[in-house]
Amino acid sequence: MATILAVDDSASMRQMVTFTLKGAGYQVTEAADGQEALTKAKSQQFDLIITDVNMPVMDGITFIRNLRGEANYKFIPMLMLTTESGMDKKQEGKAAGATGWIVKPFNPDQLLNTVKKVLG
Amino acid sequence: MSIDLEQFHETFYEESFEGLDIMESGLLELEQGEVDLENINTIFRSAHSIKGGSGTFGFTAVAEFTHDMETLLDQMRNGERSVSVPVVNTLLSSVDVLRNMLNAIRDGSEIDADNVAEMTSAIKSILGEEDNAPVSSEVEKSELVAKGWIVHFTPHLDIMKTGNDTVRLLRELNSLAESAEVVVDNSSLPPLSELDPEDCHQSWCINLTGNDVNEESIREVFAWVDDECDLKIEPLVDENSYAGPERRDVEDTDRRTKVPERRATERRTGKTTESSSIRVNISKVDELINMVGELVITQSMLSRFGELDEFNDNTLDRLKDGLAQLEGHTRELQESVMRIRMMPISFAFQRFPRLVHDLSATFDKKIELIVTGETTELDKTVLEKIGDPLVHLVRNSLDHGIESPADRVKAGKSETGVIELSAFHQGGNIIIQIKDDGAGLNTQKILSKAKEKGLVASDERLMDESIHDLIFRPGFSTADVVSDVSGRGVGMDVVRRNIRELGGAVEVKSTPGKGSVFTIRLPLTLAILDGQLVGIGEETYILPVISIIESLQVKTENINAVAGNAEVYRLRDEYIPIVRLYQVFGIKPISTDLESGLLVVVEAEGKKIAIYVDDLLGQQQVVIKSLETNFRKIEGLSGATILGDGTVALIIDIAGLIDLYQKDMASIVVPIKGAAA
């Protein structure tokens, strides 16, 4: 089953994302900021990255830019969790190498649908 | 698949309240002029998380409200808006509103809509979009439904480099329509030798047919790659249908972000405001597990002795060793468990910068707040209950203690008053001090007020300390004018009562012109106490070791009888009232002759008494059981415990006992210090 790295500084969002994805049978690893996520992604291969944008220590866009530079993650889908107001963030994220985005607020079904789509 | 989002609510509340605290302290720092970007960023992130979470968990009102705050903060963070006092104040008030909203939601009560509306318009007016009502979420829907669509999809070379996959897009497109016809254009494929497999050279033309497909959903499929491909969508022309619209900007896709209709209720009932969960550092839990492991090992070692038929010296020694280990482990385990309940006092202190900020504006005073010892840890229950008394004391210092800037200058002090809030450990207790450099307590005013209220007899003469202590008496308030801050029906007597309920004590020391210090002494924990067991008749009572100054044998020549039937004991230069515990509790003692028993000198709230007991037994840690929950409250007792032999022993509340004694001896309120006969 696919492995997913879920990155968010908000514990409740992380819980929700993890719970939803695990419920659908995915293996999920959590990280609370970009730096932690980067370390985890380098030590283990993930099939999909879902990351929040605004986080302390290292934000999601920097994280994506860094991870996209890794040979193992050249084509791995990376989704940002962003708010509807953040069109410029979406562009910034795309420029950094994000595959796409999931717009907050989202519900578990929307999340699952998107993940299924991306992972095929 | 339906997932009950409610299970995440508690975490959401917790982190949101934390976020609000972070925002508040961040904003207060901003106000002090340190505009650093990281700070604004931190505030922004907190607002952002609350907004994201509340939207996701269905608290639409909170999400909407936070949205405007976030916009404002975003402008500040991008340098589009300067940090000004009015803006910061508006944000601070918004934090309050938000906190109230979250509290209301958690407790299942009504959100104060007027308040929210007022704050929303305050923020909007700063943003300059007063009537620019919330961007109408009903973006007009493209009702256009054609028989089908022709989609020309020409990805750019590097589309794969963001992890996008053209096959996925085609598959998704296919799932929209009843049938799809895909034609691939390979014409721009370079010869194999020149082909970079990471580039995408193909393009596609897709004919989608089906009645339910609209342009919007097709665009949605390509939303992520809008700027990485050329996309042309044309309707399959049908005589009745509307001629194809021009391409629209893909911003439309934002529409799918729309919150679907939520279950309307944001309510929960039966929730109390005090948080019932506690965050524990993993290392503390590991420590516990480790201790339990040790305990299991000791237990298995000891259980072997149960199988022995008889003991010899050797096995007996080992049994003793084992028991000693068991005792050590039990104590360590107990301490580890206690540590789990310990939290830094910063949880109680963090609201004060804000409080002082608001109040100094209300009173038009200049105040600097100095907080030290925030990392001092104390029991969670104590921590939760000490908040209100602390707030009262700080308000009090601000209102009554610190003088107005003009008066301060007149008195030769700096315009800015200083309030110091500090916490530290002292001999197994937690001490919290609230210190101000104000005018100090007005002894004359207090005394005349107390006489006026009949708290002391009009001809009574009191030491300064005793007069200061009067402010803790019920029905006493020194404010000339009852302001909305200090005259809220909560007096210092309530402060003292609340602190006593926590097993603590509060006292005040004041120097005219220099200021006052309120000292709160709290036990580390409510659950366990170091106790001195004392025997009276056949009963065993427990005195908190912490209150004991010394124990002594009575010398008859040091006993003095004073007015009424009161006795005092002269200890060095001090006269200390003797309290015969058997009289207070109506027990038959072994002896009523002072010389055959012992006196235990104890102190609480700066007052001393000598308790007469038959015998001192041992000292041990006792687990405190509440009398109120198991029996009823009794004056002079703070609880009970069960001793090793299974009997119940009552724990003396020293401060309460002193009160009780003073009530009995109303005529001799306080022994006069240093006035040796």
Interface residues (C-beta under 8 A of the other chain):
Chain A: D9 S10 A11 S12 M13 Q15 M16 F19 T20 G23 A24 D52 N54 M55 P56 R68 K74 F75 I76 P77 M78 L81 T83 E84 S85 M87 Q91 K94 G97 A98 T99 G100 W101 V103 K104 P105 F106 N107 P108 D109 L112 K117 V118 G120
Chain B: M1 S2 I3 L5 Q7 F8 H9 T11 F12 E14 E15 T42 F44 R45 H48 S49 K51 G52 G53 S54 G55 T56 F57 A63 H67 E70 T71 M160 K161 T162 G163 N164 D165 R168 R171 E172 E198 A223 W224 V225 D227 E228 E251 D254 R256 T257 V259 P260
